[in-house]
Amino acid sequence: MLHFELVTPEKLLRSENVHMVVVPGSEGDFGVLEGHAPFMSTIRDGNIEIYKTASNQSPEIIRVEGGFAEVNEKGLTVLAEKAG
């Protein structure tokens, strides 16, 4: 499982283990699974798609505005200017 955190300047909104997250990167959407290579990207206004399990056909959607995403050995952290 991938450890995913969604953080805004106000608070930590999410900290959970999920199957996959699709992030609206500034140069296009990208999906992150467990074991993804270290990566950093700015994000554009758009929707984060959270897939809780491999068989989850309808993801949870969270709207984000600005910020950046970092993938490292601990998982994926999205630092968004606004979320919700």
N, CA, C and O atoms as a GROMACS GRO file, in nm:
protein
  336
    1MET      N    1   0.084  -0.120   0.000
    1MET     CA    2   0.000   0.000   0.000
    1MET      C    3   0.088   0.125   0.000
    1MET      O    4   0.200   0.126   0.053
    2LEU      N    5   0.036   0.229  -0.060
    2LEU     CA    6   0.103   0.358  -0.070
    2LEU      C    7   0.058   0.447   0.045
    2LEU      O    8  -0.062   0.462   0.068
    3HIS      N    9   0.153   0.506   0.118
    3HIS     CA   10   0.115   0.601   0.223
    3HIS      C   11   0.094   0.738   0.157
    3HIS      O   12   0.184   0.790   0.091
    4PHE      N   13  -0.025   0.797   0.176
    4PHE     CA   14  -0.064   0.922   0.113
    4PHE      C   15  -0.099   1.025   0.219
    4PHE      O   16  -0.176   0.997   0.311
    5GLU      N   17  -0.041   1.145   0.204
    5GLU     CA   18  -0.077   1.257   0.292
    5GLU      C   19  -0.114   1.377   0.208
    5GLU      O   20  -0.047   1.408   0.110
    6LEU      N   21  -0.222   1.443   0.247
    6LEU     CA   22  -0.267   1.567   0.184
    6LEU      C   23  -0.264   1.675   0.291
    6LEU      O   24  -0.331   1.665   0.394
    7VAL      N   25  -0.184   1.780   0.264
    7VAL     CA   26  -0.162   1.884   0.363
    7VAL      C   27  -0.192   2.020   0.300
    7VAL      O   28  -0.156   2.046   0.185
    8THR      N   29  -0.258   2.108   0.378
    8THR     CA   30  -0.276   2.247   0.338
    8THR      C   31  -0.204   2.333   0.443
    8THR      O   32  -0.162   2.280   0.546
    9PRO      N   33  -0.188   2.463   0.418
    9PRO     CA   34  -0.125   2.547   0.520
    9PRO      C   35  -0.196   2.542   0.655
    9PRO      O   36  -0.135   2.564   0.759
   10GLU      N   37  -0.326   2.513   0.653
   10GLU     CA   38  -0.404   2.510   0.777
   10GLU      C   39  -0.390   2.381   0.857
   10GLU      O   40  -0.380   2.383   0.979
   11LYS      N   41  -0.388   2.265   0.784
   11LYS     CA   42  -0.388   2.139   0.858
   11LYS      C   43  -0.358   2.018   0.769
   11LYS      O   44  -0.356   2.029   0.646
   12LEU      N   45  -0.336   1.907   0.832
   12LEU     CA   46  -0.323   1.778   0.765
   12LEU      C   47  -0.465   1.727   0.739
   12LEU      O   48  -0.542   1.702   0.832
   13LEU      N   49  -0.499   1.712   0.609
   13LEU     CA   50  -0.634   1.668   0.574
   13LEU      C   51  -0.646   1.516   0.563
   13LEU      O   52  -0.750   1.460   0.598
   14ARG      N   53  -0.540   1.450   0.516
   14ARG     CA   54  -0.543   1.306   0.498
   14ARG      C   55  -0.409   1.246   0.535
   14ARG      O   56  -0.304   1.306   0.509
   15SER      N   57  -0.412   1.131   0.595
   15SER     CA   58  -0.293   1.050   0.618
   15SER      C   59  -0.343   0.907   0.623
   15SER      O   60  -0.396   0.862   0.724
   16GLU      N   61  -0.325   0.834   0.511
   16GLU     CA   62  -0.382   0.701   0.501
   16GLU      C   63  -0.305   0.617   0.399
   16GLU      O   64  -0.231   0.670   0.317
   17ASN      N   65  -0.325   0.487   0.406
   17ASN     CA   66  -0.267   0.395   0.309
   17ASN      C   67  -0.371   0.366   0.202
   17ASN      O   68  -0.485   0.332   0.232
   18VAL      N   69  -0.329   0.381   0.075
   18VAL     CA   70  -0.420   0.362  -0.038
   18VAL      C   71  -0.350   0.280  -0.146
   18VAL      O   72  -0.230   0.254  -0.135
   19HIS      N   73  -0.423   0.240  -0.248
   19HIS     CA   74  -0.365   0.165  -0.359
   19HIS      C   75  -0.291   0.258  -0.456
   19HIS      O   76  -0.176   0.233  -0.491
   20MET      N   77  -0.360   0.365  -0.500
   20MET     CA   78  -0.302   0.456  -0.599
   20MET      C   79  -0.364   0.594  -0.586
   20MET      O   80  -0.480   0.608  -0.545
   21VAL      N   81  -0.284   0.697  -0.620
   21VAL     CA   82  -0.334   0.834  -0.624
   21VAL      C   83  -0.294   0.893  -0.758
   21VAL      O   84  -0.180   0.879  -0.802
   22VAL      N   85  -0.389   0.961  -0.824
   22VAL     CA   86  -0.361   1.034  -0.948
   22VAL      C   87  -0.361   1.182  -0.914
   22VAL      O   88  -0.457   1.234  -0.857
   23VAL      N   89  -0.251   1.250  -0.949
   23VAL     CA   90  -0.228   1.390  -0.911
   23VAL      C   91  -0.227   1.478  -1.036
   23VAL      O   92  -0.169   1.438  -1.138
   24PRO      N   93  -0.290   1.597  -1.030
   24PRO     CA   94  -0.287   1.688  -1.146
   24PRO      C   95  -0.156   1.766  -1.151
   24PRO      O   96  -0.149   1.880  -1.104
   25GLY      N   97  -0.054   1.706  -1.209
   25GLY     CA   98   0.076   1.772  -1.219
   25GLY      C   99   0.072   1.888  -1.317
   25GLY      O  100  -0.014   1.893  -1.405
   26SER      N  101   0.165   1.981  -1.303
   26SER     CA  102   0.167   2.098  -1.390
   26SER      C  103   0.195   2.060  -1.535
   26SER      O  104   0.161   2.136  -1.626
   27GLU      N  105   0.258   1.944  -1.558
   27GLU     CA  106   0.285   1.900  -1.695
   27GLU      C  107   0.201   1.778  -1.735
   27GLU      O  108   0.232   1.709  -1.832
   28GLY      N  109   0.095   1.754  -1.659
   28GLY     CA  110   0.005   1.643  -1.689
   28GLY      C  111  -0.022   1.560  -1.566
   28GLY      O  112   0.056   1.562  -1.470
   29ASP      N  113  -0.131   1.486  -1.568
   29ASP     CA  114  -0.166   1.400  -1.456
   29ASP      C  115  -0.066   1.286  -1.444
   29ASP      O  116  -0.015   1.237  -1.545
   30PHE      N  117  -0.038   1.245  -1.320
   30PHE     CA  118   0.049   1.129  -1.299
   30PHE      C  119  -0.006   1.045  -1.185
   30PHE      O  120  -0.058   1.096  -1.087
   31GLY      N  121   0.009   0.913  -1.201
   31GLY     CA  122  -0.037   0.818  -1.100
   31GLY      C  123   0.080   0.771  -1.017
   31GLY      O  124   0.191   0.753  -1.068
   32VAL      N  125   0.054   0.751  -0.888
   32VAL     CA  126   0.158   0.704  -0.797
   32VAL      C  127   0.109   0.577  -0.728
   32VAL      O  128   0.002   0.574  -0.667
   33LEU      N  129   0.190   0.472  -0.740
   33LEU     CA  130   0.167   0.345  -0.672
   33LEU      C  131   0.279   0.323  -0.572
   33LEU      O  132   0.381   0.393  -0.576
   34GLU      N  133   0.263   0.228  -0.483
   34GLU     CA  134   0.369   0.191  -0.390
   34GLU      C  135   0.496   0.157  -0.467
   34GLU      O  136   0.490   0.090  -0.570
   35GLY      N  137   0.611   0.202  -0.418
   35GLY     CA  138   0.738   0.171  -0.482
   35GLY      C  139   0.776   0.267  -0.594
   35GLY      O  140   0.876   0.244  -0.663
   36HIS      N  141   0.698   0.373  -0.615
   36HIS     CA  142   0.728   0.470  -0.721
   36HIS      C  143   0.865   0.534  -0.695
   36HIS      O  144   0.903   0.556  -0.580
   37ALA      N  145   0.937   0.564  -0.801
   37ALA     CA  146   1.067   0.630  -0.790
   37ALA      C  147   1.050   0.769  -0.729
   37ALA      O  148   0.946   0.833  -0.748
   38PRO      N  149   1.150   0.817  -0.654
   38PRO     CA  150   1.141   0.952  -0.598
   38PRO      C  151   1.115   1.055  -0.708
   38PRO      O  152   1.170   1.046  -0.818
   39PHE      N  153   1.028   1.152  -0.676
   39PHE     CA  154   0.978   1.241  -0.780
   39PHE      C  155   0.922   1.365  -0.712
   39PHE      O  156   0.868   1.356  -0.601
   40MET      N  157   0.935   1.480  -0.776
   40MET     CA  158   0.874   1.602  -0.724
   40MET      C  159   0.814   1.680  -0.840
   40MET      O  160   0.874   1.687  -0.948
   41SER      N  161   0.695   1.738  -0.819
   41SER     CA  162   0.628   1.813  -0.925
   41SER      C  163   0.543   1.922  -0.864
   41SER      O  164   0.488   1.905  -0.755
   42THR      N  165   0.533   2.034  -0.935
   42THR     CA  166   0.430   2.131  -0.898
   42THR      C  167   0.297   2.076  -0.946
   42THR      O  168   0.292   1.994  -1.037
   43ILE      N  169   0.188   2.123  -0.884
   43ILE     CA  170   0.056   2.077  -0.926
   43ILE      C  171  -0.027   2.194  -0.974
   43ILE      O  172  -0.012   2.307  -0.927
   44ARG      N  173  -0.115   2.165  -1.068
   44ARG     CA  174  -0.207   2.267  -1.119
   44ARG      C  175  -0.342   2.248  -1.050
   44ARG      O  176  -0.366   2.145  -0.986
   45ASP      N  177  -0.429   2.346  -1.063
   45ASP     CA  178  -0.564   2.333  -1.010
   45ASP      C  179  -0.631   2.215  -1.079
   45ASP      O  180  -0.628   2.203  -1.201
   46GLY      N  181  -0.690   2.128  -1.000
   46GLY     CA  182  -0.755   2.010  -1.056
   46GLY      C  183  -0.800   1.916  -0.947
   46GLY      O  184  -0.815   1.955  -0.831
   47ASN      N  185  -0.822   1.790  -0.985
   47ASN     CA  186  -0.873   1.690  -0.892
   47ASN      C  187  -0.769   1.583  -0.864
   47ASN      O  188  -0.706   1.529  -0.955
   48ILE      N  189  -0.753   1.551  -0.736
   48ILE     CA  190  -0.676   1.434  -0.695
   48ILE      C  191  -0.775   1.318  -0.693
   48ILE      O  192  -0.886   1.330  -0.641
   49GLU      N  193  -0.734   1.204  -0.750
   49GLU     CA  194  -0.818   1.084  -0.750
   49GLU      C  195  -0.752   0.982  -0.658
   49GLU      O  196  -0.636   0.945  -0.678
   50ILE      N  197  -0.826   0.937  -0.556
   50ILE     CA  198  -0.773   0.843  -0.458
   50ILE      C  199  -0.841   0.708  -0.477
   50ILE      O  200  -0.962   0.695  -0.460
   51TYR      N  201  -0.761   0.608  -0.514
   51TYR     CA  202  -0.810   0.471  -0.530
   51TYR      C  203  -0.770   0.392  -0.405
   51TYR      O  204  -0.653   0.364  -0.383
   52LYS      N  205  -0.869   0.358  -0.323
   52LYS     CA  206  -0.842   0.290  -0.195
   52LYS      C  207  -0.789   0.148  -0.214
   52LYS      O  208  -0.704   0.102  -0.137
   53THR      N  209  -0.841   0.078  -0.316
   53THR     CA  210  -0.798  -0.060  -0.342
   53THR      C  211  -0.776  -0.079  -0.492
   53THR      O  212  -0.816   0.006  -0.572
   54ALA      N  213  -0.712  -0.188  -0.530
   54ALA     CA  214  -0.685  -0.217  -0.671
   54ALA      C  215  -0.814  -0.235  -0.750
   54ALA      O  216  -0.818  -0.205  -0.870
   55SER      N  217  -0.919  -0.284  -0.685
   55SER     CA  218  -1.045  -0.308  -0.756
   55SER      C  219  -1.142  -0.190  -0.747
   55SER      O  220  -1.254  -0.198  -0.798
   56ASN      N  221  -1.100  -0.082  -0.683
   56ASN     CA  222  -1.186   0.036  -0.666
   56ASN      C  223  -1.203   0.106  -0.801
   56ASN      O  224  -1.110   0.169  -0.850
   57GLN      N  225  -1.321   0.095  -0.860
   57GLN     CA  226  -1.346   0.152  -0.992
   57GLN      C  227  -1.383   0.301  -0.988
   57GLN      O  228  -1.363   0.372  -1.087
   58SER      N  229  -1.436   0.348  -0.877
   58SER     CA  230  -1.475   0.489  -0.868
   58SER      C  231  -1.393   0.555  -0.756
   58SER      O  232  -1.418   0.532  -0.638
   59PRO      N  233  -1.296   0.636  -0.794
   59PRO     CA  234  -1.208   0.697  -0.695
   59PRO      C  235  -1.277   0.807  -0.615
   59PRO      O  236  -1.376   0.865  -0.659
   60GLU      N  237  -1.222   0.833  -0.498
   60GLU     CA  238  -1.263   0.951  -0.421
   60GLU      C  239  -1.194   1.070  -0.487
   60GLU      O  240  -1.076   1.063  -0.522
   61ILE      N  241  -1.266   1.179  -0.504
   61ILE     CA  242  -1.213   1.298  -0.572
   61ILE      C  243  -1.199   1.411  -0.470
   61ILE      O  244  -1.291   1.439  -0.393
   62ILE      N  245  -1.083   1.476  -0.470
   62ILE     CA  246  -1.062   1.594  -0.386
   62ILE      C  247  -1.006   1.705  -0.476
   62ILE      O  248  -0.905   1.686  -0.543
   63ARG      N  249  -1.071   1.819  -0.476
   63ARG     CA  250  -1.028   1.934  -0.556
   63ARG      C  251  -0.909   2.002  -0.486
   63ARG      O  252  -0.913   2.025  -0.366
   64VAL      N  253  -0.805   2.032  -0.563
   64VAL     CA  254  -0.689   2.104  -0.508
   64VAL      C  255  -0.658   2.224  -0.597
   64VAL      O  256  -0.689   2.226  -0.716
   65GLU      N  257  -0.595   2.324  -0.534
   65GLU     CA  258  -0.552   2.442  -0.608
   65GLU      C  259  -0.408   2.471  -0.570
   65GLU      O  260  -0.378   2.501  -0.454
   66GLY      N  261  -0.318   2.462  -0.666
   66GLY     CA  262  -0.178   2.498  -0.647
   66GLY      C  263  -0.105   2.411  -0.546
   66GLY      O  264  -0.166   2.336  -0.471
   67GLY      N  265   0.027   2.422  -0.547
   67GLY     CA  266   0.109   2.350  -0.451
   67GLY      C  267   0.208   2.259  -0.521
   67GLY      O  268   0.242   2.280  -0.637
   68PHE      N  269   0.252   2.155  -0.448
   68PHE     CA  270   0.342   2.057  -0.510
   68PHE      C  271   0.326   1.921  -0.447
   68PHE      O  272   0.270   1.905  -0.338
   69ALA      N  273   0.378   1.822  -0.518
   69ALA     CA  274   0.370   1.683  -0.473
   69ALA      C  275   0.510   1.626  -0.465
   69ALA      O  276   0.595   1.657  -0.549
   70GLU      N  277   0.534   1.544  -0.364
   70GLU     CA  278   0.664   1.478  -0.350
   70GLU      C  279   0.642   1.330  -0.324
   70GLU      O  280   0.562   1.292  -0.238
   71VAL      N  281   0.714   1.248  -0.400
   71VAL     CA  282   0.714   1.104  -0.379
   71VAL      C  283   0.852   1.068  -0.326
   71VAL      O  284   0.953   1.104  -0.387
   72ASN      N  285   0.858   0.996  -0.213
   72ASN     CA  286   0.986   0.946  -0.161
   72ASN      C  287   0.964   0.808  -0.103
   72ASN      O  288   0.857   0.749  -0.121
   73GLU      N  289   1.063   0.756  -0.033
   73GLU     CA  290   1.052   0.619   0.019
   73GLU      C  291   0.939   0.603   0.121
   73GLU      O  292   0.896   0.491   0.148
   74LYS      N  293   0.891   0.715   0.178
   74LYS     CA  294   0.782   0.709   0.275
   74LYS      C  295   0.645   0.710   0.210
   74LYS      O  296   0.546   0.675   0.274
   75GLY      N  297   0.638   0.752   0.082
   75GLY     CA  298   0.510   0.757   0.012
   75GLY      C  299   0.492   0.887  -0.063
   75GLY      O  300   0.589   0.946  -0.110
   76LEU      N  301   0.366   0.932  -0.076
   76LEU     CA  302   0.330   1.052  -0.151
   76LEU      C  303   0.276   1.157  -0.056
   76LEU      O  304   0.187   1.131   0.025
   77THR      N  305   0.333   1.278  -0.066
   77THR     CA  306   0.282   1.392   0.010
   77THR      C  307   0.243   1.499  -0.090
   77THR      O  308   0.322   1.538  -0.176
   78VAL      N  309   0.117   1.548  -0.079
   78VAL     CA  310   0.071   1.659  -0.160
   78VAL      C  311   0.053   1.778  -0.067
   78VAL      O  312  -0.025   1.773   0.028
   79LEU      N  313   0.127   1.886  -0.096
   79LEU     CA  314   0.116   2.010  -0.021
   79LEU      C  315   0.038   2.108  -0.108
   79LEU      O  316   0.093   2.167  -0.201
   80ALA      N  317  -0.089   2.124  -0.079
   80ALA     CA  318  -0.177   2.205  -0.163
   80ALA      C  319  -0.204   2.340  -0.098
   80ALA      O  320  -0.218   2.349   0.024
   81GLU      N  321  -0.211   2.444  -0.182
   81GLU     CA  322  -0.247   2.576  -0.130
   81GLU      C  323  -0.390   2.574  -0.076
   81GLU      O  324  -0.419   2.633   0.028
   82LYS      N  325  -0.479   2.506  -0.150
   82LYS     CA  326  -0.619   2.488  -0.107
   82LYS      C  327  -0.663   2.349  -0.145
   82LYS      O  328  -0.621   2.295  -0.247
   83ALA      N  329  -0.747   2.289  -0.062
   83ALA     CA  330  -0.801   2.157  -0.092
   83ALA      C  331  -0.941   2.145  -0.034
   83ALA      O  332  -0.974   2.208   0.067
   84GLY      N  333  -1.023   2.064  -0.100
   84GLY     CA  334  -1.156   2.040  -0.047
   84GLY      C  335  -1.257   2.068  -0.144
   84GLY      O  336  -1.376   2.052  -0.116
   0.00000   0.00000   0.00000
